[in-house]
Amino acid sequence: MDRDSLSFFGASLKSEDCSEAARLYSDLFSGEVLVASLGHAELLFSENQRVIFSKETEECPVTPGTLVWKIRKEKVPAFETRLLSFGFQKESETDKYSSYLDPWKNRIWLHW
């Protein structure tokens, strides 16, 4: 396949209210909300880093997804407090990462 005919578009996450999910992730990670409705939302973090939220329908089967964010280790406690205040649940932690589930069971990995 020709490299010019295929390019990364975005990561997809599940949501029941995509506009709410877009606001939540925009607040947490400083993304630009491009589109936001109950059934579909898109956030842009840079020219080619897009997160898409979709509400599951018969035409659009969606499963929870995963995003990985790099963070300085000393910033983790404050950011974890913020995640928990936004309704995330801590799932696990090791010496190099921690994981959290959002209200729709999408997973966030913080890697340091």
Buried (B, 14 or more C-beta within 10 A) or exposed (E): EEEEEEEEEBBBBBBEBBBBBBBBBBEBBEBEBEBBEEBBBBBBBEEEEBBBBBBBEEEEEBEBBEBEBEBEEEEBEEBBEEBEEBEBEEEEEEEEBBBBBBBBEBBBBBEB
